[in-house]
Structure formats: C-alpha cells, structure tokens
Amino acid sequence: MRCLIPFLFLLVGCSSKHPSGAPSLPSAPEVNIEAVGKGLDVIDSRVAASVVVSRELIKDGKPGKADNELSVAQSLLPVPEEGDVAYARQRSEKASDAEYEAARKKAEAKQKEMEAAWAKLQQQAADSKKALEARDKRIGELTAEIDRVKKDHAAQTWTWVGAGIAVIGALTTAFMGPKIGIPLLLCGGFCGAVPFIIESEWFEYAAGATLVISCGLGIWYLADRVKDAVNKK
C-alpha cells in the first residue's frame, strides 16, 4: 500500500507560485494526506487480518475457507509483477526455514522503513501547508498595504489640489474681491474633503440624495421654462 508514497511526495512538492501579474492557473484539488494514510492503514489491516485467519483455517484443516480469505486479501492488493510472482514460486519450492526467517526479517525491516518514510511525508505535508498559509497571509498583508498606500496617495493628491485652489482663492480675494475669491476658497475646501466624503459610510446615501435633488431641480427648471414660454406667447 505504501507504494503510493513517492507520488504523494510529488504532490506535496508542487508549487503554486506564479509570476506577479500573470493569471493564476486553476490548482489541482488538495490531497488530504492524513485521510489517504488512514485509508491505506485500513487496507493493510484488513489484508493482514485475512492472512492471519487463513493460516488459522489451514491449521484447522479448512483449505477451502482459507483460499476464500486469501482471495479477499488479494482483492485489496495491487496486481503483482510477473517477476515477483516467479520469485515467490521459486522461494516456495526451494527455500529452507532459515531462508524464510531471513525473508520475514527483511520484510519487517522494509515495513518499518516505509512507516518512517510515511511519517516524514506527513510532517513535510504539514510544514508545506503552514508555509503556504504564511505565504497567503503575507500576500494579503502586502495587498492591504498597497491599497492603503493608494488611498493615502489619492488623499494627498486631493489635499494638495485643495490647498492650491485655496491659495489661489485667498490671493484672488485679496486682489480681485471676495465675489471671485470666496467661491475658490470653498472649492479648495471641498477638494480637500473629497477623500473623507468618499470613505464615509454615508457617501452612498448622500450621493443618491444629491442625484435625486439634481433631477428634481432639472425637471423643475424645464417645467418653469416651458411655463414661461407659454405665458410669453
């Protein structure tokens, strides 16, 4: 069952990074390595259970039942290579008890090696997940910082424009009179307040009310012009 470990290593090692500004490609579905490991453990346990029961049935003189149990165990296993089948047949014909004991010890050592590799894989998967979460968090922080800098830049631009118009309004008031200068001062103040107006939670309501009032005034103006034209005739 642990033959899937190399493929899971490849899945864990795949990077989802892409160049800045490039469209992101759809990512493959996330593999739950813990769930896969539990599924493989279940299969291993059922195969081992079938083998144990089969040996008991053989000792009890029930080879037919043992064969059925072994067929169930085989259905849970992958199809073996022809070379491995030939090797097992040759071992069954010629191997001594000592050679069988050596083969068992070798198999146990291989099983422990695979268990260690599986534990290492799970740790690497957990570390990779943490690294990806940290990267995504950092990307979110940088994105928020970029948005904040853009807003600050826009606010500063409106502030400088408002200050410039206010200076012009002050000079105009001093040299050309308040009728021309005061409207410029008011425009400067309005420009400086634009960022605060836009970010206000009441902006949408104020904009909607202004639009409705403007439409009403426009309709009233047109109606008044039509009425004046009719009265003139």
GUVEX-774820 format. One record per residue (C-alpha): x, y, z negated; residue in three letters; residue number from 1. Coordinates in steps of 0.5 Angstrom, whole numbers, plus 2048, in hexadecimal, padded with zeros to 3 digits. Each point is the difference from the previous one (the first is absolute). Example, Ala and Ser with C-alpha at 12.3 -4.5 7.8 and 13.67 -1.06 7.14 Angstrom:
east:north:up:aa:i
819:7F7:7F0:Ala:1 $
802:807:802:Ser:2 $
! end
This chain:
east:north:up:aa:i
800:800:800:Met:1 $
806:805:7FF:Arg:2 $
802:800:807:Cys:3 $
7FC:806:801:Leu:4 $
805:804:7FB:Ile:5 $
804:802:806:Pro:6 $
7FA:803:804:Phe:7 $
7FE:804:7FA:Leu:8 $
806:803:7FF:Phe:9 $
800:803:807:Leu:10 $
7F9:803:7FE:Leu:11 $
803:803:7FA:Val:12 $
806:803:803:Gly:13 $
7FC:803:806:Cys:14 $
800:808:7FF:Ser:15 $
7FA:804:801:Ser:16 $
804:806:801:Lys:17 $
7FF:804:807:His:18 $
804:807:802:Pro:19 $
7FD:806:7FE:Ser:20 $
7FB:803:805:Gly:21 $
7FF:7F9:803:Ala:22 $
7F9:7FD:800:Pro:23 $
800:7FA:7FB:Ser:24 $
7FE:7F9:803:Leu:25 $
7FB:7FC:7FC:Pro:26 $
803:7FC:7FB:Ser:27 $
7FF:7F8:7FF:Ala:28 $
7FC:7FE:7FB:Pro:29 $
803:800:7F9:Glu:30 $
802:7F9:7FE:Val:31 $
7FF:7FE:7F8:Asn:32 $
806:7FC:7FF:Ile:33 $
7FD:7FE:7F9:Glu:34 $
7FA:7FD:803:Ala:35 $
804:7FD:805:Val:36 $
804:7FD:7FB:Gly:37 $
7FA:7FD:7FC:Lys:38 $
7FD:7FD:806:Gly:39 $
807:7FC:801:Leu:40 $
800:7FE:7F9:Asp:41 $
7F9:7FD:800:Val:42 $
802:7FC:806:Ile:43 $
807:7FE:7FD:Asp:44 $
7FC:7FE:7FA:Ser:45 $
7FB:7FC:804:Arg:46 $
805:7FC:804:Val:47 $
804:7FE:7FA:Ala:48 $
7F9:7FE:7FD:Ala:49 $
7FE:7FC:806:Ser:50 $
807:7FD:800:Val:51 $
800:7FE:7F8:Val:52 $
7F9:7FD:801:Val:53 $
803:7FC:806:Ser:54 $
805:7FD:7FC:Arg:55 $
7FC:7FE:7FA:Glu:56 $
7FB:7FD:805:Leu:57 $
806:7FC:804:Ile:58 $
802:7FD:7F9:Lys:59 $
7F8:7FE:7FE:Asp:60 $
800:7FC:807:Gly:61 $
7FC:805:804:Lys:62 $
804:802:806:Pro:63 $
7F9:802:804:Gly:64 $
7FF:805:7FB:Lys:65 $
807:802:800:Ala:66 $
800:801:807:Asp:67 $
7FA:805:800:Asn:68 $
803:804:7FA:Glu:69 $
806:801:805:Leu:70 $
7FC:802:806:Ser:71 $
7FD:805:7FC:Val:72 $
807:803:7FD:Ala:73 $
803:7FF:808:Gln:74 $
7FA:805:802:Ser:75 $
802:805:7FB:Leu:76 $
807:800:803:Leu:77 $
803:802:807:Pro:78 $
802:7FB:805:Val:79 $
807:7FE:7FF:Pro:80 $
805:800:805:Glu:81 $
802:7F9:804:Glu:82 $
807:800:7FE:Gly:83 $
7FE:801:7F8:Asp:84 $
7FB:7FA:801:Val:85 $
805:7FC:803:Ala:86 $
805:802:7FB:Tyr:87 $
7FB:7FE:7FB:Ala:88 $
7FE:7F9:803:Arg:89 $
808:7FE:800:Gln:90 $
800:802:7F9:Arg:91 $
7FA:7FC:7FE:Ser:92 $
804:7FA:804:Glu:93 $
807:800:7FD:Lys:94 $
800:805:7FA:Ala:95 $
802:7FD:7FA:Ser:96 $
7FD:802:7F9:Asp:97 $
806:804:7FF:Ala:98 $
7FF:804:806:Glu:99 $
7F9:801:7FF:Tyr:100 $
802:803:7F9:Glu:101 $
805:805:804:Ala:102 $
7FB:802:804:Ala:103 $
7FB:801:7FB:Arg:104 $
805:805:7FC:Lys:105 $
802:803:807:Lys:106 $
7F8:802:801:Ala:107 $
7FF:802:7F9:Glu:108 $
806:805:801:Ala:109 $
7FD:802:806:Lys:110 $
7FA:802:7FD:Gln:111 $
803:804:7FA:Lys:112 $
804:804:806:Glu:113 $
7F9:801:803:Met:114 $
7FD:802:7FA:Glu:115 $
806:805:7FE:Ala:116 $
7FF:803:807:Ala:117 $
7F9:801:800:Trp:118 $
800:804:7F9:Ala:119 $
806:804:803:Lys:120 $
7FB:801:806:Leu:121 $
7FA:802:7FB:Gln:122 $
805:805:7FD:Gln:123 $
802:803:807:Gln:124 $
7F9:801:802:Ala:125 $
7FE:804:7F9:Ala:126 $
806:804:801:Asp:127 $
7FF:802:807:Ser:128 $
7F8:801:7FE:Lys:129 $
803:805:7FB:Lys:130 $
805:803:805:Ala:131 $
7FA:801:805:Leu:132 $
7FC:803:7FA:Glu:133 $
805:805:7FE:Ala:134 $
801:802:808:Arg:135 $
7F9:801:801:Asp:136 $
800:804:7F9:Lys:137 $
806:805:803:Arg:138 $
7FD:801:806:Ile:139 $
7F9:802:7FD:Gly:140 $
804:805:7FC:Glu:141 $
804:803:806:Leu:142 $
7FA:800:804:Thr:143 $
7FC:804:7FA:Ala:144 $
807:804:7FF:Glu:145 $
800:802:808:Ile:146 $
7F8:802:7FF:Asp:147 $
802:804:7FA:Arg:148 $
805:804:804:Val:149 $
7FC:801:806:Lys:150 $
7FB:803:7FC:Lys:151 $
805:805:7FC:Asp:152 $
803:802:807:His:153 $
7F9:802:802:Ala:154 $
7FE:803:7FA:Ala:155 $
807:804:800:Gln:156 $
7FE:802:807:Thr:157 $
7F9:803:7FF:Trp:158 $
803:803:7FA:Thr:159 $
806:804:804:Trp:160 $
7FB:802:805:Val:161 $
7FB:803:7FB:Gly:162 $
806:803:7FD:Ala:163 $
802:803:806:Gly:164 $
7F9:802:802:Ile:165 $
7FF:803:7F9:Ala:166 $
807:804:801:Val:167 $
7FD:803:807:Ile:168 $
7F9:802:7FC:Gly:169 $
804:804:7FB:Ala:170 $
804:804:805:Leu:171 $
7FA:801:804:Thr:172 $
7FC:802:7FA:Thr:173 $
806:805:7FE:Ala:174 $
801:803:807:Phe:175 $
7F9:7FF:804:Met:176 $
7FB:800:7FB:Gly:177 $
7FC:7FB:7FC:Pro:178 $
7FB:7FE:805:Lys:179 $
805:7FC:804:Ile:180 $
805:7FE:7FA:Gly:181 $
7FB:7FD:7FC:Ile:182 $
7FD:7FB:805:Pro:183 $
807:7FE:801:Leu:184 $
801:7FF:7F9:Leu:185 $
7FA:7FC:7FF:Leu:186 $
802:7FC:806:Cys:187 $
807:7FF:7FD:Gly:188 $
7FD:7FD:7F9:Gly:189 $
7FB:7FC:804:Phe:190 $
806:7FD:804:Cys:191 $
804:7FE:7F9:Gly:192 $
7FA:7FD:7FD:Ala:193 $
7FE:7FB:806:Val:194 $
804:7FA:7FD:Pro:195 $
7FC:801:7FA:Phe:196 $
7FA:800:803:Ile:197 $
801:7FA:805:Ile:198 $
802:7FC:7FA:Glu:199 $
7FB:802:7FC:Ser:200 $
7FA:7FB:7FE:Glu:201 $
7FB:805:802:Trp:202 $
803:801:807:Phe:203 $
7FB:7FC:804:Glu:204 $
7FA:803:7FD:Tyr:205 $
803:807:801:Ala:206 $
801:7FE:807:Ala:207 $
7FA:7FD:801:Gly:208 $
7FC:806:7FD:Ala:209 $
804:805:804:Thr:210 $
7FE:7FD:806:Leu:211 $
7F9:800:7FF:Val:212 $
800:807:7FE:Ile:213 $
804:802:806:Ser:214 $
7FB:7FC:804:Cys:215 $
7FA:804:7FD:Gly:216 $
803:806:801:Leu:217 $
802:7FF:807:Gly:218 $
7F8:7FE:801:Ile:219 $
7FE:806:7FC:Trp:220 $
805:804:805:Tyr:221 $
7FD:7FD:806:Leu:222 $
7F9:801:7FE:Ala:223 $
801:807:7FE:Asp:224 $
803:802:807:Arg:225 $
7FA:7FC:803:Val:226 $
7FB:804:7FC:Lys:227 $
804:807:801:Asp:228 $
800:7FE:808:Ala:229 $
7F8:7FF:800:Val:230 $
7FF:806:7FC:Asn:231 $
804:804:804:Lys:232 $
7FC:7FE:806:Lys:233 $
! end
